[in-house]
Amino acid sequence: MNRVRKNIMRRVYYAFWLRKLKHPVVSHGAILVASYVLLAQVVSVPDVWRNLMEVEVGMAANYLFSALVNSEVTTWILLGLMSVTMVSMLYKMMKDREITQESDNWAWR
């Protein structure tokens, strides 16, 4: 009987963790972390930060724009992937919250 209980509980835990891993925050977070690690391999973040600190305050936006324009295609793709992932994650979270709150008879808009 104890063996049957362990087998059933193992399946329950397996289903629970699969449901948790399917959540948008987990899947999108994994994509964000992976793309950030790849971006750190392509771009020297400490050098960009050091150069940004040497720019005058009013010229920071111009520096970032010129750094972005003169970057490689890989950097553009990774930044685009990170941006799309963030927007998608926020959209799915807001949609999930709207569905949850509508089920409680309180529409969130």
Legacy VTK file of the C-alpha trace (Angstrom):
# vtk DataFile Version 3.0
C-alpha trace
ASCII
DATASET POLYDATA
POINTS 109 float
0.000 0.000 0.000
2.856 2.364 0.862
4.461 1.680 -2.524
1.244 2.549 -4.352
0.953 5.784 -2.372
4.532 6.786 -3.286
3.878 6.034 -6.939
0.720 8.149 -6.960
2.379 11.022 -5.107
5.325 10.951 -7.514
2.878 11.479 -10.379
1.135 14.280 -8.499
4.444 16.061 -7.869
5.441 15.553 -11.503
2.176 17.119 -12.732
2.528 19.971 -10.224
6.054 20.896 -11.346
5.158 20.614 -15.024
2.297 23.038 -14.460
4.622 25.431 -12.614
7.286 25.270 -15.352
4.652 26.050 -17.982
3.917 29.428 -16.369
4.806 32.411 -18.621
7.161 33.949 -16.085
9.286 30.799 -15.888
9.504 30.152 -19.631
10.012 33.803 -20.550
12.479 34.249 -17.708
14.556 31.364 -19.028
14.615 32.960 -22.485
15.619 36.313 -20.973
18.437 34.802 -18.930
19.743 32.808 -21.893
19.660 35.831 -24.205
21.363 37.997 -21.571
24.146 35.424 -21.169
24.618 35.345 -24.940
24.587 39.155 -25.063
27.255 39.267 -22.363
29.362 36.970 -24.556
28.983 39.272 -27.579
29.156 42.686 -25.881
31.595 43.741 -23.193
29.121 45.129 -20.669
31.795 46.534 -18.295
33.400 48.447 -21.177
30.046 49.874 -22.268
29.321 50.912 -18.681
32.775 52.470 -18.259
32.393 54.433 -21.492
28.894 55.530 -20.483
30.241 56.901 -17.202
32.762 59.057 -19.102
30.086 60.678 -21.295
28.568 63.997 -20.222
25.100 63.726 -18.707
23.285 65.373 -21.596
25.065 63.199 -24.164
24.204 59.777 -22.678
21.293 59.195 -25.055
23.468 60.082 -28.061
26.190 57.712 -26.835
23.743 54.829 -26.380
22.200 55.491 -29.798
25.577 55.549 -31.544
26.701 52.427 -29.676
23.537 50.640 -30.780
23.817 51.795 -34.400
27.451 50.686 -34.623
26.880 47.291 -33.012
26.854 43.894 -34.719
23.808 42.098 -36.098
24.021 39.542 -33.294
23.564 42.307 -30.749
20.505 43.603 -32.595
18.971 40.133 -32.728
19.567 39.466 -29.025
18.207 42.872 -27.979
15.173 42.305 -30.195
14.621 38.867 -28.678
14.854 40.326 -25.177
12.408 43.124 -26.037
9.846 40.803 -27.634
10.134 38.398 -24.712
9.530 41.180 -22.165
6.482 42.499 -24.042
5.102 38.986 -24.460
5.614 38.173 -20.791
3.892 41.359 -19.654
0.996 40.758 -22.057
0.496 37.173 -20.882
0.684 38.181 -17.232
-1.863 40.950 -17.724
-4.139 38.621 -19.692
-3.841 35.960 -16.993
-4.664 38.515 -14.323
-7.676 39.722 -16.310
-9.037 36.192 -16.652
-8.485 35.479 -12.957
-10.180 38.657 -11.832
-13.119 38.199 -14.224
-13.725 34.816 -12.686
-14.045 36.605 -9.341
-16.719 38.887 -10.883
-14.363 41.852 -10.960
-13.250 42.906 -14.439
-9.774 44.387 -14.596
-9.251 46.619 -17.600
LINES 1 110
109 0 1 2 3 4 5 6 7 8 9 10 11 12 13 14 15 16 17 18 19 20 21 22 23 24 25 26 27 28 29 30 31 32 33 34 35 36 37 38 39 40 41 42 43 44 45 46 47 48 49 50 51 52 53 54 55 56 57 58 59 60 61 62 63 64 65 66 67 68 69 70 71 72 73 74 75 76 77 78 79 80 81 82 83 84 85 86 87 88 89 90 91 92 93 94 95 96 97 98 99 100 101 102 103 104 105 106 107 108
